Amino acid sequence: MHDLSQEDLAQIIGVSRQTIHFIERNKYVPSTVLALKLARYFKVKVEELFELEDTD
């Protein structure tokens, strides 16, 4: 969508590339601050990026 690599996004947001990788694979739940940074960068609501599962 924004033609970014994981490394590019990680540098913009201030995390490691591995963090972005794990978020994409649903193996890491980001902090509220990180979720808000991602939403701000992509100009969307947090709920458009993340959702609660019934088991959460």
mmCIF entry with sequence, helices, sheets and N, C-alpha, C, O atoms, coordinates in Angstrom:
data_MODEL
# 
_entry.id   MODEL 
# 
_entity.id                         1 
_entity.type                       polymer 
_entity.pdbx_number_of_molecules   1 
# 
_entity_poly.entity_id                      1 
_entity_poly.type                           'polypeptide(L)' 
_entity_poly.nstd_linkage                   no 
_entity_poly.nstd_monomer                   no 
_entity_poly.pdbx_seq_one_letter_code       MHDLSQEDLAQIIGVSRQTIHFIERNKYVPSTVLALKLARYFKVKVEELFELEDTD 
_entity_poly.pdbx_seq_one_letter_code_can   MHDLSQEDLAQIIGVSRQTIHFIERNKYVPSTVLALKLARYFKVKVEELFELEDTD 
_entity_poly.pdbx_strand_id                 A 
# 
loop_
_entity_poly_seq.entity_id 
_entity_poly_seq.num 
_entity_poly_seq.mon_id 
_entity_poly_seq.hetero 
1 1  MET n 
1 2  HIS n 
1 3  ASP n 
1 4  LEU n 
1 5  SER n 
1 6  GLN n 
1 7  GLU n 
1 8  ASP n 
1 9  LEU n 
1 10 ALA n 
1 11 GLN n 
1 12 ILE n 
1 13 ILE n 
1 14 GLY n 
1 15 VAL n 
1 16 SER n 
1 17 ARG n 
1 18 GLN n 
1 19 THR n 
1 20 ILE n 
1 21 HIS n 
1 22 PHE n 
1 23 ILE n 
1 24 GLU n 
1 25 ARG n 
1 26 ASN n 
1 27 LYS n 
1 28 TYR n 
1 29 VAL n 
1 30 PRO n 
1 31 SER n 
1 32 THR n 
1 33 VAL n 
1 34 LEU n 
1 35 ALA n 
1 36 LEU n 
1 37 LYS n 
1 38 LEU n 
1 39 ALA n 
1 40 ARG n 
1 41 TYR n 
1 42 PHE n 
1 43 LYS n 
1 44 VAL n 
1 45 LYS n 
1 46 VAL n 
1 47 GLU n 
1 48 GLU n 
1 49 LEU n 
1 50 PHE n 
1 51 GLU n 
1 52 LEU n 
1 53 GLU n 
1 54 ASP n 
1 55 THR n 
1 56 ASP n 
# 
_struct_asym.id          A 
_struct_asym.entity_id   1 
# 
loop_
_struct_conf.conf_type_id 
_struct_conf.id 
_struct_conf.pdbx_PDB_helix_id 
_struct_conf.beg_label_comp_id 
_struct_conf.beg_label_asym_id 
_struct_conf.beg_label_seq_id 
_struct_conf.pdbx_beg_PDB_ins_code 
_struct_conf.end_label_comp_id 
_struct_conf.end_label_asym_id 
_struct_conf.end_label_seq_id 
_struct_conf.pdbx_end_PDB_ins_code 
_struct_conf.beg_auth_comp_id 
_struct_conf.beg_auth_asym_id 
_struct_conf.beg_auth_seq_id 
_struct_conf.end_auth_comp_id 
_struct_conf.end_auth_asym_id 
_struct_conf.end_auth_seq_id 
_struct_conf.pdbx_PDB_helix_class 
_struct_conf.details 
_struct_conf.pdbx_PDB_helix_length 
HELX_P HELX_P1 AA1 GLN A 6  ? ILE A 13 ? GLN A 6  ILE A 13 1 ? 8  
HELX_P HELX_P2 AA2 ARG A 17 ? GLU A 24 ? ARG A 17 GLU A 24 1 ? 8  
HELX_P HELX_P3 AA3 THR A 32 ? PHE A 42 ? THR A 32 PHE A 42 1 ? 11 
HELX_P HELX_P4 AA4 VAL A 46 ? LEU A 49 ? VAL A 46 LEU A 49 1 ? 4  
# 
_struct_conf_type.id          HELX_P 
_struct_conf_type.criteria    ? 
_struct_conf_type.reference   ? 
# 
loop_
_atom_site.group_PDB 
_atom_site.id 
_atom_site.type_symbol 
_atom_site.label_atom_id 
_atom_site.label_alt_id 
_atom_site.label_comp_id 
_atom_site.label_asym_id 
_atom_site.label_entity_id 
_atom_site.label_seq_id 
_atom_site.pdbx_PDB_ins_code 
_atom_site.Cartn_x 
_atom_site.Cartn_y 
_atom_site.Cartn_z 
_atom_site.occupancy 
_atom_site.B_iso_or_equiv 
_atom_site.pdbx_formal_charge 
_atom_site.auth_seq_id 
_atom_site.auth_comp_id 
_atom_site.auth_asym_id 
_atom_site.auth_atom_id 
_atom_site.pdbx_PDB_model_num 
ATOM 1   N N  . MET A 1 1  ? 0.824   -1.187  0.000  1.00 0.00 ? 1  MET A N  1 
ATOM 2   C CA . MET A 1 1  ? 0.000   0.000   0.000  1.00 0.00 ? 1  MET A CA 1 
ATOM 3   C C  . MET A 1 1  ? 0.875   1.262   0.000  1.00 0.00 ? 1  MET A C  1 
ATOM 4   O O  . MET A 1 1  ? 0.641   2.191   -0.772 1.00 0.00 ? 1  MET A O  1 
ATOM 5   N N  . HIS A 1 2  ? 1.865   1.277   0.860  1.00 0.00 ? 2  HIS A N  1 
ATOM 6   C CA . HIS A 1 2  ? 2.760   2.438   0.928  1.00 0.00 ? 2  HIS A CA 1 
ATOM 7   C C  . HIS A 1 2  ? 4.131   2.113   0.357  1.00 0.00 ? 2  HIS A C  1 
ATOM 8   O O  . HIS A 1 2  ? 5.046   2.935   0.410  1.00 0.00 ? 2  HIS A O  1 
ATOM 9   N N  . ASP A 1 3  ? 4.269   0.902   -0.195 1.00 0.00 ? 3  ASP A N  1 
ATOM 10  C CA . ASP A 1 3  ? 5.525   0.487   -0.801 1.00 0.00 ? 3  ASP A CA 1 
ATOM 11  C C  . ASP A 1 3  ? 6.700   0.645   0.162  1.00 0.00 ? 3  ASP A C  1 
ATOM 12  O O  . ASP A 1 3  ? 7.737   1.211   -0.182 1.00 0.00 ? 3  ASP A O  1 
ATOM 13  N N  . LEU A 1 4  ? 6.509   0.130   1.374  1.00 0.00 ? 4  LEU A N  1 
ATOM 14  C CA . LEU A 1 4  ? 7.547   0.178   2.407  1.00 0.00 ? 4  LEU A CA 1 
ATOM 15  C C  . LEU A 1 4  ? 8.038   -1.227  2.720  1.00 0.00 ? 4  LEU A C  1 
ATOM 16  O O  . LEU A 1 4  ? 7.262   -2.182  2.713  1.00 0.00 ? 4  LEU A O  1 
ATOM 17  N N  . SER A 1 5  ? 9.310   -1.343  2.990  1.00 0.00 ? 5  SER A N  1 
ATOM 18  C CA . SER A 1 5  ? 9.819   -2.607  3.520  1.00 0.00 ? 5  SER A CA 1 
ATOM 19  C C  . SER A 1 5  ? 9.565   -2.628  5.030  1.00 0.00 ? 5  SER A C  1 
ATOM 20  O O  . SER A 1 5  ? 9.262   -1.599  5.634  1.00 0.00 ? 5  SER A O  1 
ATOM 21  N N  . GLN A 1 6  ? 9.690   -3.796  5.616  1.00 0.00 ? 6  GLN A N  1 
ATOM 22  C CA . GLN A 1 6  ? 9.565   -3.900  7.072  1.00 0.00 ? 6  GLN A CA 1 
ATOM 23  C C  . GLN A 1 6  ? 10.616  -3.020  7.738  1.00 0.00 ? 6  GLN A C  1 
ATOM 24  O O  . GLN A 1 6  ? 10.342  -2.365  8.744  1.00 0.00 ? 6  GLN A O  1 
ATOM 25  N N  . GLU A 1 7  ? 11.812  -3.008  7.176  1.00 0.00 ? 7  GLU A N  1 
ATOM 26  C CA . GLU A 1 7  ? 12.899  -2.202  7.741  1.00 0.00 ? 7  GLU A CA 1 
ATOM 27  C C  . GLU A 1 7  ? 12.563  -0.714  7.674  1.00 0.00 ? 7  GLU A C  1 
ATOM 28  O O  . GLU A 1 7  ? 12.791  0.021   8.636  1.00 0.00 ? 7  GLU A O  1 
ATOM 29  N N  . ASP A 1 8  ? 12.020  -0.270  6.539  1.00 0.00 ? 8  ASP A N  1 
ATOM 30  C CA . ASP A 1 8  ? 11.638  1.147   6.399  1.00 0.00 ? 8  ASP A CA 1 
ATOM 31  C C  . ASP A 1 8  ? 10.610  1.533   7.451  1.00 0.00 ? 8  ASP A C  1 
ATOM 32  O O  . ASP A 1 8  ? 10.767  2.536   8.147  1.00 0.00 ? 8  ASP A O  1 
ATOM 33  N N  . LEU A 1 9  ? 9.555   0.728   7.563  1.00 0.00 ? 9  LEU A N  1 
ATOM 34  C CA . LEU A 1 9  ? 8.503   1.030   8.536  1.00 0.00 ? 9  LEU A CA 1 
ATOM 35  C C  . LEU A 1 9  ? 9.050   0.998   9.955  1.00 0.00 ? 9  LEU A C  1 
ATOM 36  O O  . LEU A 1 9  ? 8.713   1.853   10.775 1.00 0.00 ? 9  LEU A O  1 
ATOM 37  N N  . ALA A 1 10 ? 9.886   0.022   10.243 1.00 0.00 ? 10 ALA A N  1 
ATOM 38  C CA . ALA A 1 10 ? 10.479  -0.083  11.582 1.00 0.00 ? 10 ALA A CA 1 
ATOM 39  C C  . ALA A 1 10 ? 11.255  1.178   11.940 1.00 0.00 ? 10 ALA A C  1 
ATOM 40  O O  . ALA A 1 10 ? 11.142  1.680   13.059 1.00 0.00 ? 10 ALA A O  1 
ATOM 41  N N  . GLN A 1 11 ? 12.036  1.688   11.008 1.00 0.00 ? 11 GLN A N  1 
ATOM 42  C CA . GLN A 1 11 ? 12.816  2.899   11.270 1.00 0.00 ? 11 GLN A CA 1 
ATOM 43  C C  . GLN A 1 11 ? 11.905  4.110   11.473 1.00 0.00 ? 11 GLN A C  1 
ATOM 44  O O  . GLN A 1 11 ? 12.164  4.943   12.342 1.00 0.00 ? 11 GLN A O  1 
ATOM 45  N N  . ILE A 1 12 ? 10.852  4.208   10.683 1.00 0.00 ? 12 ILE A N  1 
ATOM 46  C CA . ILE A 1 12 ? 9.919   5.326   10.810 1.00 0.00 ? 12 ILE A CA 1 
ATOM 47  C C  . ILE A 1 12 ? 9.230   5.310   12.167 1.00 0.00 ? 12 ILE A C  1 
ATOM 48  O O  . ILE A 1 12 ? 9.085   6.349   12.811 1.00 0.00 ? 12 ILE A O  1 
ATOM 49  N N  . ILE A 1 13 ? 8.803   4.120   12.598 1.00 0.00 ? 13 ILE A N  1 
ATOM 50  C CA . ILE A 1 13 ? 8.046   3.975   13.840 1.00 0.00 ? 13 ILE A CA 1 
ATOM 51  C C  . ILE A 1 13 ? 8.962   3.915   15.064 1.00 0.00 ? 13 ILE A C  1 
ATOM 52  O O  . ILE A 1 13 ? 8.545   4.258   16.170 1.00 0.00 ? 13 ILE A O  1 
ATOM 53  N N  . GLY A 1 14 ? 10.213  3.479   14.865 1.00 0.00 ? 14 GLY A N  1 
ATOM 54  C CA . GLY A 1 14 ? 11.161  3.419   15.978 1.00 0.00 ? 14 GLY A CA 1 
ATOM 55  C C  . GLY A 1 14 ? 11.204  2.077   16.680 1.00 0.00 ? 14 GLY A C  1 
ATOM 56  O O  . GLY A 1 14 ? 11.376  2.007   17.896 1.00 0.00 ? 14 GLY A O  1 
ATOM 57  N N  . VAL A 1 15 ? 11.044  1.000   15.900 1.00 0.00 ? 15 VAL A N  1 
ATOM 58  C CA . VAL A 1 15 ? 11.123  -0.354  16.449 1.00 0.00 ? 15 VAL A CA 1 
ATOM 59  C C  . VAL A 1 15 ? 12.043  -1.171  15.551 1.00 0.00 ? 15 VAL A C  1 
ATOM 60  O O  . VAL A 1 15 ? 12.558  -0.663  14.555 1.00 0.00 ? 15 VAL A O  1 
ATOM 61  N N  . SER A 1 16 ? 12.247  -2.431  15.904 1.00 0.00 ? 16 SER A N  1 
ATOM 62  C CA . SER A 1 16 ? 13.078  -3.297  15.077 1.00 0.00 ? 16 SER A CA 1 
ATOM 63  C C  . SER A 1 16 ? 12.251  -3.887  13.925 1.00 0.00 ? 16 SER A C  1 
ATOM 64  O O  . SER A 1 16 ? 11.022  -3.937  13.982 1.00 0.00 ? 16 SER A O  1 
ATOM 65  N N  . ARG A 1 17 ? 12.949  -4.324  12.899 1.00 0.00 ? 17 ARG A N  1 
ATOM 66  C CA . ARG A 1 17 ? 12.278  -4.979  11.779 1.00 0.00 ? 17 ARG A CA 1 
ATOM 67  C C  . ARG A 1 17 ? 11.569  -6.236  12.253 1.00 0.00 ? 17 ARG A C  1 
ATOM 68  O O  . ARG A 1 17 ? 10.496  -6.572  11.751 1.00 0.00 ? 17 ARG A O  1 
ATOM 69  N N  . GLN A 1 18 ? 12.162  -6.934  13.221 1.00 0.00 ? 18 GLN A N  1 
ATOM 70  C CA . GLN A 1 18 ? 11.556  -8.155  13.748 1.00 0.00 ? 18 GLN A CA 1 
ATOM 71  C C  . GLN A 1 18 ? 10.207  -7.857  14.408 1.00 0.00 ? 18 GLN A C  1 
ATOM 72  O O  . GLN A 1 18 ? 9.278   -8.660  14.314 1.00 0.00 ? 18 GLN A O  1 
ATOM 73  N N  . THR A 1 19 ? 10.100  -6.710  15.071 1.00 0.00 ? 19 THR A N  1 
ATOM 74  C CA . THR A 1 19 ? 8.826   -6.336  15.692 1.00 0.00 ? 19 THR A CA 1 
ATOM 75  C C  . THR A 1 19 ? 7.742   -6.215  14.631 1.00 0.00 ? 19 THR A C  1 
ATOM 76  O O  . THR A 1 19 ? 6.637   -6.725  14.816 1.00 0.00 ? 19 THR A O  1 
ATOM 77  N N  . ILE A 1 20 ? 8.042   -5.549  13.524 1.00 0.00 ? 20 ILE A N  1 
ATOM 78  C CA . ILE A 1 20 ? 7.073   -5.418  12.437 1.00 0.00 ? 20 ILE A CA 1 
ATOM 79  C C  . ILE A 1 20 ? 6.717   -6.793  11.881 1.00 0.00 ? 20 ILE A C  1 
ATOM 80  O O  . ILE A 1 20 ? 5.548   -7.085  11.629 1.00 0.00 ? 20 ILE A O  1 
ATOM 81  N N  . HIS A 1 21 ? 7.719   -7.623  11.695 1.00 0.00 ? 21 HIS A N  1 
ATOM 82  C CA . HIS A 1 21 ? 7.505   -8.987  11.198 1.00 0.00 ? 21 HIS A CA 1 
ATOM 83  C C  . HIS A 1 21 ? 6.548   -9.755  12.115 1.00 0.00 ? 21 HIS A C  1 
ATOM 84  O O  . HIS A 1 21 ? 5.600   -10.377 11.635 1.00 0.00 ? 21 HIS A O  1 
ATOM 85  N N  . PHE A 1 22 ? 6.787   -9.717  13.408 1.00 0.00 ? 22 PHE A N  1 
ATOM 86  C CA . PHE A 1 22 ? 5.949   -10.461 14.344 1.00 0.00 ? 22 PHE A CA 1 
ATOM 87  C C  . PHE A 1 22 ? 4.535   -9.895  14.434 1.00 0.00 ? 22 PHE A C  1 
ATOM 88  O O  . PHE A 1 22 ? 3.579   -10.653 14.599 1.00 0.00 ? 22 PHE A O  1 
ATOM 89  N N  . ILE A 1 23 ? 4.389   -8.585  14.329 1.00 0.00 ? 23 ILE A N  1 
ATOM 90  C CA . ILE A 1 23 ? 3.047   -7.984  14.306 1.00 0.00 ? 23 ILE A CA 1 
ATOM 91  C C  . ILE A 1 23 ? 2.294   -8.474  13.075 1.00 0.00 ? 23 ILE A C  1 
ATOM 92  O O  . ILE A 1 23 ? 1.126   -8.850  13.172 1.00 0.00 ? 23 ILE A O  1 
ATOM 93  N N  . GLU A 1 24 ? 2.945   -8.474  11.930 1.00 0.00 ? 24 GLU A N  1 
ATOM 94  C CA . GLU A 1 24 ? 2.301   -8.924  10.684 1.00 0.00 ? 24 GLU A CA 1 
ATOM 95  C C  . GLU A 1 24 ? 1.874   -10.388 10.768 1.00 0.00 ? 24 GLU A C  1 
ATOM 96  O O  . GLU A 1 24 ? 0.880   -10.780 10.157 1.00 0.00 ? 24 GLU A O  1 
ATOM 97  N N  . ARG A 1 25 ? 2.605   -11.181 11.508 1.00 0.00 ? 25 ARG A N  1 
ATOM 98  C CA . ARG A 1 25 ? 2.317   -12.616 11.633 1.00 0.00 ? 25 ARG A CA 1 
ATOM 99  C C  . ARG A 1 25 ? 1.404   -12.933 12.822 1.00 0.00 ? 25 ARG A C  1 
ATOM 100 O O  . ARG A 1 25 ? 1.169   -14.102 13.128 1.00 0.00 ? 25 ARG A O  1 
ATOM 101 N N  . ASN A 1 26 ? 0.893   -11.901 13.490 1.00 0.00 ? 26 ASN A N  1 
ATOM 102 C CA . ASN A 1 26 ? 0.038   -12.067 14.675 1.00 0.00 ? 26 ASN A CA 1 
ATOM 103 C C  . ASN A 1 26 ? 0.734   -12.841 15.795 1.00 0.00 ? 26 ASN A C  1 
ATOM 104 O O  . ASN A 1 26 ? 0.096   -13.595 16.529 1.00 0.00 ? 26 ASN A O  1 
ATOM 105 N N  . LYS A 1 27 ? 2.044   -12.647 15.918 1.00 0.00 ? 27 LYS A N  1 
ATOM 106 C CA . LYS A 1 27 ? 2.808   -13.301 16.977 1.00 0.00 ? 27 LYS A CA 1 
ATOM 107 C C  . LYS A 1 27 ? 3.268   -12.319 18.035 1.00 0.00 ? 27 LYS A C  1 
ATOM 108 O O  . LYS A 1 27 ? 3.974   -12.687 18.974 1.00 0.00 ? 27 LYS A O  1 
ATOM 109 N N  . TYR A 1 28 ? 2.860   -11.056 17.878 1.00 0.00 ? 28 TYR A N  1 
ATOM 110 C CA . TYR A 1 28 ? 3.239   -10.017 18.837 1.00 0.00 ? 28 TYR A CA 1 
ATOM 111 C C  . TYR A 1 28 ? 2.091   -9.026  18.932 1.00 0.00 ? 28 TYR A C  1 
ATOM 112 O O  . TYR A 1 28 ? 1.593   -8.540  17.916 1.00 0.00 ? 28 TYR A O  1 
ATOM 113 N N  . VAL A 1 29 ? 1.680   -8.733  20.139 1.00 0.00 ? 29 VAL A N  1 
ATOM 114 C CA . VAL A 1 29 ? 0.642   -7.732  20.370 1.00 0.00 ? 29 VAL A CA 1 
ATOM 115 C C  . VAL A 1 29 ? 1.350   -6.432  20.730 1.00 0.00 ? 29 VAL A C  1 
ATOM 116 O O  . VAL A 1 29 ? 2.020   -6.356  21.760 1.00 0.00 ? 29 VAL A O  1 
ATOM 117 N N  . PRO A 1 30 ? 1.207   -5.416  19.894 1.00 0.00 ? 30 PRO A N  1 
ATOM 118 C CA . PRO A 1 30 ? 1.917   -4.162  20.153 1.00 0.00 ? 30 PRO A CA 1 
ATOM 119 C C  . PRO A 1 30 ? 1.344   -3.420  21.348 1.00 0.00 ? 30 PRO A C  1 
ATOM 120 O O  . PRO A 1 30 ? 0.181   -3.595  21.713 1.00 0.00 ? 30 PRO A O  1 
ATOM 121 N N  . SER A 1 31 ? 2.173   -2.601  21.942 1.00 0.00 ? 31 SER A N  1 
ATOM 122 C CA . SER A 1 31 ? 1.708   -1.731  23.021 1.00 0.00 ? 31 SER A CA 1 
ATOM 123 C C  . SER A 1 31 ? 0.708   -0.737  22.449 1.00 0.00 ? 31 SER A C  1 
ATOM 124 O O  . SER A 1 31 ? 0.609   -0.570  21.233 1.00 0.00 ? 31 SER A O  1 
ATOM 125 N N  . THR A 1 32 ? -0.018  -0.092  23.319 1.00 0.00 ? 32 THR A N  1 
ATOM 126 C CA . THR A 1 32 ? -0.969  0.936   22.888 1.00 0.00 ? 32 THR A CA 1 
ATOM 127 C C  . THR A 1 32 ? -0.250  2.044   22.136 1.00 0.00 ? 32 THR A C  1 
ATOM 128 O O  . THR A 1 32 ? -0.733  2.510   21.104 1.00 0.00 ? 32 THR A O  1 
ATOM 129 N N  . VAL A 1 33 ? 0.886   2.464   22.640 1.00 0.00 ? 33 VAL A N  1 
ATOM 130 C CA . VAL A 1 33 ? 1.649   3.535   21.998 1.00 0.00 ? 33 VAL A CA 1 
ATOM 131 C C  . VAL A 1 33 ? 2.089   3.111   20.596 1.00 0.00 ? 33 VAL A C  1 
ATOM 132 O O  . VAL A 1 33 ? 1.970   3.891   19.651 1.00 0.00 ? 33 VAL A O  1 
ATOM 133 N N  . LEU A 1 34 ? 2.584   1.913   20.454 1.00 0.00 ? 34 LEU A N  1 
ATOM 134 C CA . LEU A 1 34 ? 3.019   1.438   19.146 1.00 0.00 ? 34 LEU A CA 1 
ATOM 135 C C  . LEU A 1 34 ? 1.829   1.316   18.190 1.00 0.00 ? 34 LEU A C  1 
ATOM 136 O O  . LEU A 1 34 ? 1.937   1.683   17.020 1.00 0.00 ? 34 LEU A O  1 
ATOM 137 N N  . ALA A 1 35 ? 0.714   0.812   18.673 1.00 0.00 ? 35 ALA A N  1 
ATOM 138 C CA . ALA A 1 35 ? -0.486  0.716   17.838 1.00 0.00 ? 35 ALA A CA 1 
ATOM 139 C C  . ALA A 1 35 ? -0.937  2.097   17.364 1.00 0.00 ? 35 ALA A C  1 
ATOM 140 O O  . ALA A 1 35 ? -1.329  2.270   16.210 1.00 0.00 ? 35 ALA A O  1 
ATOM 141 N N  . LEU A 1 36 ? -0.877  3.071   18.263 1.00 0.00 ? 36 LEU A N  1 
ATOM 142 C CA . LEU A 1 36 ? -1.258  4.438   17.894 1.00 0.00 ? 36 LEU A CA 1 
ATOM 143 C C  . LEU A 1 36 ? -0.284  5.051   16.888 1.00 0.00 ? 36 LEU A C  1 
ATOM 144 O O  . LEU A 1 36 ? -0.703  5.771   15.981 1.00 0.00 ? 36 LEU A O  1 
ATOM 145 N N  . LYS A 1 37 ? 1.006   4.773   17.040 1.00 0.00 ? 37 LYS A N  1 
ATOM 146 C CA . LYS A 1 37 ? 1.991   5.273   16.078 1.00 0.00 ? 37 LYS A CA 1 
ATOM 147 C C  . LYS A 1 37 ? 1.737   4.698   14.686 1.00 0.00 ? 37 LYS A C  1 
ATOM 148 O O  . LYS A 1 37 ? 1.803   5.416   13.688 1.00 0.00 ? 37 LYS A O  1 
ATOM 149 N N  . LEU A 1 38 ? 1.449   3.406   14.629 1.00 0.00 ? 38 LEU A N  1 
ATOM 150 C CA . LEU A 1 38 ? 1.171   2.773   13.341 1.00 0.00 ? 38 LEU A CA 1 
ATOM 151 C C  . LEU A 1 38 ? -0.088  3.361   12.701 1.00 0.00 ? 38 LEU A C  1 
ATOM 152 O O  . LEU A 1 38 ? -0.110  3.653   11.505 1.00 0.00 ? 38 LEU A O  1 
ATOM 153 N N  . ALA A 1 39 ? -1.126  3.530   13.506 1.00 0.00 ? 39 ALA A N  1 
ATOM 154 C CA . ALA A 1 39 ? -2.374  4.102   12.996 1.00 0.00 ? 39 ALA A CA 1 
ATOM 155 C C  . ALA A 1 39 ? -2.147  5.522   12.504 1.00 0.00 ? 39 ALA A C  1 
ATOM 156 O O  . ALA A 1 39 ? -2.667  5.905   11.455 1.00 0.00 ? 39 ALA A O  1 
ATOM 157 N N  . ARG A 1 40 ? -1.390  6.295   13.237 1.00 0.00 ? 40 ARG A N  1 
ATOM 158 C CA . ARG A 1 40 ? -1.104  7.670   12.823 1.00 0.00 ? 40 ARG A CA 1 
ATOM 159 C C  . ARG A 1 40 ? -0.338  7.682   11.500 1.00 0.00 ? 40 ARG A C  1 
ATOM 160 O O  . ARG A 1 40 ? -0.658  8.455   10.596 1.00 0.00 ? 40 ARG A O  1 
ATOM 161 N N  . TYR A 1 41 ? 0.665   6.829   11.396 1.00 0.00 ? 41 TYR A N  1 
ATOM 162 C CA . TYR A 1 41 ? 1.458   6.790   10.172 1.00 0.00 ? 41 TYR A CA 1 
ATOM 163 C C  . TYR A 1 41 ? 0.588   6.449   8.960  1.00 0.00 ? 41 TYR A C  1 
ATOM 164 O O  . TYR A 1 41 ? 0.692   7.086   7.911  1.00 0.00 ? 41 TYR A O  1 
ATOM 165 N N  . PHE A 1 42 ? -0.267  5.440   9.116  1.00 0.00 ? 42 PHE A N  1 
ATOM 166 C CA . PHE A 1 42 ? -1.100  5.002   8.000  1.00 0.00 ? 42 PHE A CA 1 
ATOM 167 C C  . PHE A 1 42 ? -2.390  5.823   7.856  1.00 0.00 ? 42 PHE A C  1 
ATOM 168 O O  . PHE A 1 42 ? -3.177  5.604   6.935  1.00 0.00 ? 42 PHE A O  1 
ATOM 169 N N  . LYS A 1 43 ? -2.593  6.772   8.782  1.00 0.00 ? 43 LYS A N  1 
ATOM 170 C CA . LYS A 1 43 ? -3.769  7.654   8.750  1.00 0.00 ? 43 LYS A CA 1 
ATOM 171 C C  . LYS A 1 43 ? -5.080  6.866   8.767  1.00 0.00 ? 43 LYS A C  1 
ATOM 172 O O  . LYS A 1 43 ? -5.996  7.108   7.981  1.00 0.00 ? 43 LYS A O  1 
ATOM 173 N N  . VAL A 1 44 ? -5.127  5.908   9.704  1.00 0.00 ? 44 VAL A N  1 
ATOM 174 C CA . VAL A 1 44 ? -6.331  5.098   9.914  1.00 0.00 ? 44 VAL A CA 1 
ATOM 175 C C  . VAL A 1 44 ? -6.586  4.993   11.412 1.00 0.00 ? 44 VAL A C  1 
ATOM 176 O O  . VAL A 1 44 ? -5.729  5.347   12.222 1.00 0.00 ? 44 VAL A O  1 
ATOM 177 N N  . LYS A 1 45 ? -7.755  4.511   11.770 1.00 0.00 ? 45 LYS A N  1 
ATOM 178 C CA . LYS A 1 45 ? -8.055  4.246   13.176 1.00 0.00 ? 45 LYS A CA 1 
ATOM 179 C C  . LYS A 1 45 ? -7.362  2.955   13.598 1.00 0.00 ? 45 LYS A C  1 
ATOM 180 O O  . LYS A 1 45 ? -7.149  2.056   12.785 1.00 0.00 ? 45 LYS A O  1 
ATOM 181 N N  . VAL A 1 46 ? -7.019  2.879   14.867 1.00 0.00 ? 46 VAL A N  1 
ATOM 182 C CA . VAL A 1 46 ? -6.360  1.676   15.397 1.00 0.00 ? 46 VAL A CA 1 
ATOM 183 C C  . VAL A 1 46 ? -7.188  0.437   15.082 1.00 0.00 ? 46 VAL A C  1 
ATOM 184 O O  . VAL A 1 46 ? -6.642  -0.620  14.765 1.00 0.00 ? 46 VAL A O  1 
ATOM 185 N N  . GLU A 1 47 ? -8.513  0.573   15.172 1.00 0.00 ? 47 GLU A N  1 
ATOM 186 C CA . GLU A 1 47 ? -9.395  -0.567  14.926 1.00 0.00 ? 47 GLU A CA 1 
ATOM 187 C C  . GLU A 1 47 ? -9.313  -1.072  13.480 1.00 0.00 ? 47 GLU A C  1 
ATOM 188 O O  . GLU A 1 47 ? -9.715  -2.201  13.198 1.00 0.00 ? 47 GLU A O  1 
ATOM 189 N N  . GLU A 1 48 ? -8.806  -0.262  12.584 1.00 0.00 ? 48 GLU A N  1 
ATOM 190 C CA . GLU A 1 48 ? -8.634  -0.712  11.212 1.00 0.00 ? 48 GLU A CA 1 
ATOM 191 C C  . GLU A 1 48 ? -7.383  -1.575  11.061 1.00 0.00 ? 48 GLU A C  1 
ATOM 192 O O  . GLU A 1 48 ? -7.263  -2.336  10.100 1.00 0.00 ? 48 GLU A O  1 
ATOM 193 N N  . LEU A 1 49 ? -6.461  -1.458  11.999 1.00 0.00 ? 49 LEU A N  1 
ATOM 194 C CA . LEU A 1 49 ? -5.240  -2.247  11.962 1.00 0.00 ? 49 LEU A CA 1 
ATOM 195 C C  . LEU A 1 49 ? -5.316  -3.471  12.865 1.00 0.00 ? 49 LEU A C  1 
ATOM 196 O O  . LEU A 1 49 ? -4.778  -4.528  12.537 1.00 0.00 ? 49 LEU A O  1 
ATOM 197 N N  . PHE A 1 50 ? -5.988  -3.320  14.005 1.00 0.00 ? 50 PHE A N  1 
ATOM 198 C CA . PHE A 1 50 ? -6.018  -4.375  15.022 1.00 0.00 ? 50 PHE A CA 1 
ATOM 199 C C  . PHE A 1 50 ? -7.442  -4.603  15.491 1.00 0.00 ? 50 PHE A C  1 
ATOM 200 O O  . PHE A 1 50 ? -8.248  -3.673  15.536 1.00 0.00 ? 50 PHE A O  1 
ATOM 201 N N  . GLU A 1 51 ? -7.745  -5.841  15.838 1.00 0.00 ? 51 GLU A N  1 
ATOM 202 C CA . GLU A 1 51 ? -9.057  -6.150  16.401 1.00 0.00 ? 51 GLU A CA 1 
ATOM 203 C C  . GLU A 1 51 ? -8.914  -7.197  17.485 1.00 0.00 ? 51 GLU A C  1 
ATOM 204 O O  . GLU A 1 51 ? -7.985  -8.005  17.477 1.00 0.00 ? 51 GLU A O  1 
ATOM 205 N N  . LEU A 1 52 ? -9.845  -7.166  18.412 1.00 0.00 ? 52 LEU A N  1 
ATOM 206 C CA . LEU A 1 52 ? -9.868  -8.167  19.473 1.00 0.00 ? 52 LEU A CA 1 
ATOM 207 C C  . LEU A 1 52 ? -10.476 -9.465  18.948 1.00 0.00 ? 52 LEU A C  1 
ATOM 208 O O  . LEU A 1 52 ? -11.474 -9.445  18.226 1.00 0.00 ? 52 LEU A O  1 
ATOM 209 N N  . GLU A 1 53 ? -9.887  -10.557 19.304 1.00 0.00 ? 53 GLU A N  1 
ATOM 210 C CA . GLU A 1 53 ? -10.448 -11.869 18.991 1.00 0.00 ? 53 GLU A CA 1 
ATOM 211 C C  . GLU A 1 53 ? -11.417 -12.245 20.110 1.00 0.00 ? 53 GLU A C  1 
ATOM 212 O O  . GLU A 1 53 ? -11.345 -11.687 21.205 1.00 0.00 ? 53 GLU A O  1 
ATOM 213 N N  . ASP A 1 54 ? -12.298 -13.160 19.851 1.00 0.00 ? 54 ASP A N  1 
ATOM 214 C CA . ASP A 1 54 ? -13.249 -13.602 20.879 1.00 0.00 ? 54 ASP A CA 1 
ATOM 215 C C  . ASP A 1 54 ? -12.523 -14.199 22.090 1.00 0.00 ? 54 ASP A C  1 
ATOM 216 O O  . ASP A 1 54 ? -13.048 -14.185 23.203 1.00 0.00 ? 54 ASP A O  1 
ATOM 217 N N  . THR A 1 55 ? -11.323 -14.719 21.867 1.00 0.00 ? 55 THR A N  1 
ATOM 218 C CA . THR A 1 55 ? -10.560 -15.337 22.959 1.00 0.00 ? 55 THR A CA 1 
ATOM 219 C C  . THR A 1 55 ? -9.737  -14.333 23.761 1.00 0.00 ? 55 THR A C  1 
ATOM 220 O O  . THR A 1 55 ? -9.136  -14.701 24.770 1.00 0.00 ? 55 THR A O  1 
ATOM 221 N N  . ASP A 1 56 ? -9.699  -13.065 23.327 1.00 0.00 ? 56 ASP A N  1 
ATOM 222 C CA . ASP A 1 56 ? -8.926  -12.038 24.041 1.00 0.00 ? 56 ASP A CA 1 
ATOM 223 C C  . ASP A 1 56 ? -9.669  -11.543 25.266 1.00 0.00 ? 56 ASP A C  1 
ATOM 224 O O  . ASP A 1 56 ? -9.168  -10.679 25.984 1.00 0.00 ? 56 ASP A O  1 
# 
